[in-house]
Amino acid sequence: MLESDKIWLDGQSIDYNDAKVHVLTHGLHYGTGIFEGIRSYATESGHAIFRLDDHIKRLYNSGKAYFMQFDFTPDEIKKATINVVKANRLGDCYVRIIAFYGYGKLGVNPLPNKVSIAITAWKWTEHIRKEDLEQGIHMMVSSWEKVGSKSLPTHAKGVANYANSALARMEALKSGFDEAILLNSNGHVVEASAENIFLAKNGVLYTPPISSGALEGITRDTVIAIAQKNNIKVIFDNISRDELYYFDEIFLTGTASEIVPVGYIDHRKIGHGHMGYMTSLIREQFAKIVTGREKSYQDWLTYL
Ligand SMILES: Cc1ncc(COP(=O)(O)O)c(C=O)c1O
């Protein structure tokens, strides 16, 4: 991982190598943490963090599900995030905010323990290969069922949910695929291990509803706004596994991966097996928005 200089931990800016927690931290043993992944982009007017307010709002909503009492207001976390990016002299970067129940009592109940928050940032390097952008990634439908809201709060970006994601991702990679698609207990498509999913057919865009168990992705919301601006109809609908094979285009959305075309699912070619018209239109407009070239979306940018 690319190391940076400073990490913000519970109100203090400390050296990267000093940002340590005790091995008996509650969140480490029981998954009692929540987090956010955020991006900062280079724009013509300097660097800007994309949809920072929305990420901080989701962080606090995630915390609510776990009864987390934060020592800091959303505004303080916002300022601290900007300062972390500045202190590390980072431009294009990935920001990770994590809140977790800390060291104290190690019973299952985390409530006696203090909630810690850490804000970290590191230089962004593209992680999608050129051929994957052209031809799309290869996905498999996971044998792991997506954890549902009867088991864990799926509206929360909770650390515990990612054990499910990690199992699905490992299975996909070990089976020679790039990424996994998870189905819920009703057999409906939910999302990928760390991205939402969109599907296009006959010029209409489909995506599973949040009630399927999908994370309310901020990139998902951005894509919906782009589609609406381009008069592309978006339908929130349950999709079965075999329906997946018959869409013209499929793409994934997420803060880290942005918009990723899907070429194959379970060895079946999707559409023509390369990035389609709708995916490339949305990718282009997304790139314009995050880099400040689309004036009507300036509210989504927090300039450093
Ligand atoms: C499970 C899951 N779904 C969807 C997303 C996409 O969310 P966002 O666009 O807010 O990054 C992510 C990424 O954080 C994720 O981990």
The ligand as an SDF file (V2000), in Angstrom:
LIG
                    3D

 16 16  0  0  0  0  0  0  0  0999 V2000
  -20.8180   -3.4820   -1.1100 C   0  0  0  0  0  0  0  0  0  0  0  0
  -20.6990   -2.1930   -1.8400 C   0  0  0  0  0  0  0  0  0  0  0  0
  -21.6900   -1.7980   -2.6480 N   0  0  0  0  0  0  0  0  0  0  0  0
  -21.6170   -0.6410   -3.3170 C   0  0  0  0  0  0  0  0  0  0  0  0
  -20.5330    0.2040   -3.1980 C   0  0  0  0  0  0  0  0  0  0  0  0
  -20.4930    1.5000   -3.9460 C   0  0  0  0  0  0  0  0  0  0  0  0
  -20.7090    2.5630   -3.0710 O   0  0  0  0  0  0  0  0  0  0  0  0
  -20.1090    3.9970   -3.3530 P   0  0  0  0  0  0  0  0  0  0  0  0
  -20.5190    4.3560   -4.7320 O   0  0  0  0  0  0  0  0  0  0  0  0
  -20.7370    4.8620   -2.3250 O   0  0  0  0  0  0  0  0  0  0  0  0
  -18.6380    3.8770   -3.2160 O   0  0  0  0  0  0  0  0  0  0  0  0
  -19.4840   -0.1630   -2.3600 C   0  0  0  0  0  0  0  0  0  0  0  0
  -18.3080    0.7020   -2.2120 C   0  0  0  0  0  0  0  0  0  0  0  0
  -18.1170    1.3160   -1.2300 O   0  0  0  0  0  0  0  0  0  0  0  0
  -19.5710   -1.3740   -1.6590 C   0  0  0  0  0  0  0  0  0  0  0  0
  -18.5820   -1.7680   -0.8570 O   0  0  0  0  0  0  0  0  0  0  0  0
  1  2  1  0
  2  3  1  0
  2 15  2  0
  3  4  2  0
  4  5  1  0
  5  6  1  0
  5 12  2  0
  6  7  1  0
  7  8  1  0
  8  9  2  0
  8 10  1  0
  8 11  1  0
 12 13  1  0
 12 15  1  0
 13 14  2  0
 15 16  1  0
M  END
$$$$
